[in-house]
């Protein structure tokens, strides 16, 4: 059975459809799902972030409207944005979100994604937590840089 965050995410994605943005009232959404507005904030911050191909913007007043926008639809622009963000540490869960978005955008194949996830897993890195996250960010950044360079040669 899906949890409420999954249900809210699915609802927002279905409502967004093929559009590039969606304006919706946070309070109306919270009332619809009978949850606190903080639950909506949680879904937005964890499921609708740049790593997953979205940006959100809050508008104060008038019921707390939020805008959900798909990031640039050009894969190279999205990929460059992700590569720039990988100068910091990254946990395994966020790495998997990025890899999943890359598969959805057809930047990576499913088999490439599985290999990368395995290489970035905590079992494969087996280092102290802080070092592990830093190492994971460096590995993923270099894989995506190499892949991006290879893709640009084909264009």
C-alpha positions as CSV (number, residue, x, y, z in Angstrom):
1,X,0.0,0.0,0.0
2,X,1.3,3.5,-0.9
3,X,2.0,6.0,1.8
4,X,0.4,9.5,1.7
5,X,3.6,11.1,0.3
6,X,3.5,8.7,-2.7
7,X,-0.2,9.4,-3.2
8,X,0.3,13.2,-3.1
9,X,3.3,12.9,-5.5
10,X,1.3,10.8,-7.9
11,X,-1.6,13.2,-7.8
12,X,0.6,16.2,-8.5
13,X,2.4,14.5,-11.4
14,X,-0.9,13.4,-12.9
15,X,-2.3,17.0,-12.4
16,X,0.9,18.4,-14.0
17,X,0.5,16.0,-17.0
18,X,2.4,17.2,-20.0
19,X,2.5,20.8,-18.9
20,X,5.8,22.4,-17.7
21,X,4.3,24.1,-14.6
22,X,1.4,23.8,-12.2
23,X,0.0,26.5,-9.8
24,X,-1.8,25.0,-6.8
25,X,-2.8,26.1,-3.3
26,X,-0.8,24.4,-0.6
27,X,-3.8,24.7,1.8
28,X,-6.3,23.4,-0.6
29,X,-4.0,20.4,-1.3
30,X,-3.5,19.8,2.4
31,X,-7.3,19.9,3.0
32,X,-8.0,17.6,0.0
33,X,-5.6,15.0,1.4
34,X,-6.6,15.8,5.0
35,X,-2.9,16.4,6.0
36,X,-1.0,19.3,7.5
37,X,0.6,21.8,5.1
38,X,4.0,20.6,6.4
39,X,3.3,17.2,4.7
40,X,2.8,19.1,1.4
41,X,6.1,20.9,2.1
42,X,7.8,17.5,2.7
43,X,6.5,16.0,-0.6
44,X,7.6,19.2,-2.5
45,X,11.1,19.2,-1.0
46,X,11.8,15.5,-1.4
47,X,9.9,14.6,-4.6
48,X,9.9,17.8,-6.6
49,X,13.5,19.0,-6.4
50,X,16.1,19.7,-9.1
51,X,17.6,16.2,-8.8
52,X,14.3,14.8,-9.8
53,X,13.7,17.3,-12.7
54,X,11.6,19.9,-10.9
55,X,11.8,23.3,-9.2
56,X,9.2,24.7,-6.8
57,X,8.4,28.3,-5.9
58,X,6.2,29.4,-3.0
59,X,4.0,32.4,-3.2
60,X,2.9,34.0,0.0
61,X,-0.6,35.1,0.7
62,X,-3.9,34.0,-0.9
63,X,-3.8,30.4,0.5
64,X,-0.1,29.8,0.0
65,X,0.1,29.0,-3.7
66,X,3.0,27.0,-5.0
67,X,4.3,26.6,-8.5
68,X,5.8,23.3,-9.6
69,X,7.9,23.6,-12.7
70,X,9.8,21.0,-14.8
71,X,13.4,22.0,-15.2
72,X,14.8,22.7,-18.6
73,X,13.7,20.0,-20.9
74,X,17.1,19.9,-22.7
75,X,19.0,17.0,-21.2
76,X,22.4,18.7,-21.6
77,X,21.2,21.7,-19.6
78,X,19.7,19.5,-16.9
79,X,22.8,17.3,-16.8
80,X,25.2,20.3,-16.5
81,X,23.1,21.6,-13.6
82,X,23.4,18.3,-11.8
83,X,27.1,18.1,-12.5
84,X,27.6,21.5,-11.0
85,X,25.7,20.5,-7.9
86,X,27.9,17.4,-7.4
87,X,30.8,19.5,-5.9
88,X,29.4,18.6,-2.5
89,X,28.6,15.4,-0.7
90,X,25.7,13.3,-1.9
91,X,23.9,10.5,-0.1
92,X,22.9,7.3,-1.8
93,X,19.2,8.1,-1.9
94,X,19.8,11.4,-3.7
95,X,22.2,9.7,-6.1
96,X,19.5,7.2,-6.9
97,X,17.0,10.1,-7.6
98,X,19.5,11.7,-10.0
99,X,20.1,8.3,-11.7
100,X,16.4,7.7,-12.0
101,X,15.8,11.1,-13.5
102,X,18.6,10.4,-16.0
103,X,16.8,7.2,-17.0
104,X,13.5,9.0,-17.4
105,X,15.1,11.6,-19.6
106,X,16.8,8.8,-21.6
107,X,20.3,10.1,-20.7
108,X,21.1,6.7,-19.2
109,X,19.7,3.3,-20.0
110,X,18.3,1.1,-17.3
111,X,21.2,-1.2,-17.3
112,X,23.7,1.7,-17.1
113,X,21.7,3.0,-14.1
114,X,21.8,-0.3,-12.3
115,X,25.6,-0.5,-12.8
116,X,26.1,3.0,-11.5
117,X,23.8,2.4,-8.5
118,X,25.8,-0.7,-7.6
119,X,29.0,1.2,-7.8
120,X,27.7,4.0,-5.6
121,X,26.1,1.8,-3.0
122,X,27.2,2.0,0.6
123,X,28.4,-1.6,0.4
124,X,30.6,-0.8,-2.6
125,X,32.1,2.3,-1.1
126,X,32.4,1.0,2.5
127,X,34.0,4.1,3.9
128,X,33.2,6.3,6.9
129,X,29.8,8.0,6.2
130,X,31.2,11.5,5.5
131,X,33.9,10.2,3.2
132,X,31.4,7.9,1.5
133,X,29.1,10.8,0.6
134,X,32.0,12.8,-0.8
135,X,33.4,9.9,-2.7
136,X,29.9,9.2,-4.1
137,X,29.5,12.7,-5.4
138,X,32.9,12.7,-7.1
139,X,32.2,9.3,-8.8
140,X,28.8,10.3,-10.0
141,X,30.1,13.7,-11.2
142,X,32.8,12.1,-13.3
143,X,30.5,9.5,-14.8
144,X,28.0,12.2,-15.8
145,X,30.8,14.4,-17.2
146,X,32.2,11.6,-19.3
147,X,28.7,10.7,-20.5
148,X,27.9,14.3,-21.3
149,X,31.1,14.7,-23.3
150,X,30.3,11.5,-25.2
151,X,26.7,12.8,-26.0
152,X,28.0,16.1,-27.2
153,X,30.3,14.4,-29.7
154,X,27.2,12.6,-31.2
155,X,25.3,15.9,-31.6
